[in-house]
Amino acid sequence: MGAGRTACPGSMEVTDILRQYPTGTVMKVYARTCGEPMYLGRFRVDRNTIRGYYTGKTWAETIRGLGTRIPIISHVRMIPMYRVYEARNHDETGAYQVAVSAVREISLREEIASGERRMALLRMVLETDDRNEARAAAGGMEI
């Protein structure tokens, strides 16, 4: 807790979010400045902070912009994100596109690293919170 701040029941610190959610998780953040929680925006979990999804500003930069009202995070809601990657199987020369949810991506990368799945993710083509959009962009291919 920063100087002069007291914890509210059920409040969270950025360090709590970093412990609970993997890097890359996108979430809606709600915070209290006084009274009811208000929506502060979408944030992405970074290695050592959370950053504005659209602005790239760190949490500290975001709250500095609020002036004297210092928000205390009341709760977060994880937003399911879907990514489309250009990929290639190890035994083939052609590339293809595949959609994967951010949650599934964690285990997919483990499968690739262990050799259980013989493929490589070459580059991210699209990131969206719309599963249907991701599937359509990947030509219906989803892992």
Secondary structure by P-SEA (a helix, b strand, c coil): cccccccccccccaaaaaacccccbbbbbbbbccccccccccccccccccccccccccaaaaaaaacccccccccccccbbbbbbbcccccccbbbbbbbcccaaaaaaaaaaaccccccccccccccccaaaaaaaaccccc
